[in-house]
Amino acid sequence: MAAVSQVSLLVNPRAGGGRAGPVSERVVAYLRDLGVKHVFGVPSGGWVDYMEALRTTEGIDFVLATHEGGAAFMADVCGRL
């Protein structure tokens, strides 16, 4: 599947016959399909739905950080290993 059609499915899940659902679940499923294993972040009100979707998704670990800079350094090092 081409990247353009994957993005269109992300925006409009019914375009590919998929079920409609919360955007957070669709984004996390897309990340899983891309092979993402770890997501680093800082908890905040705007990300609660994404953190819940990450918590319930097999194969992706959410790594909690207390500062955005720390999350960026952890992601950088993890990507280099």
Residue pairs with C-beta under 8 A, 6 or more apart in sequence:
5 16
6 30
8 15
9 15
9 16
9 18
10 26
10 27
10 30
13 19
13 20
13 21
13 26
14 20
22 49
22 53
23 49
24 49
24 50
24 52
24 53
25 53
27 50
27 53
28 50
28 53
28 54
28 57
28 60
29 57
31 39
31 60
32 57
32 59
32 60
36 60
37 59
37 60
37 61
38 60
38 61
38 62
38 63
38 75
38 78
39 54
39 60
39 61
39 62
39 63
40 62
40 63
40 65
40 71
40 72
40 74
40 75
40 78
41 47
41 51
41 62
41 63
41 64
41 65
41 71
42 64
42 65
42 66
42 67
42 68
42 71
43 51
43 64
51 62
54 60
54 62
55 62
63 71
63 74
65 71
65 74
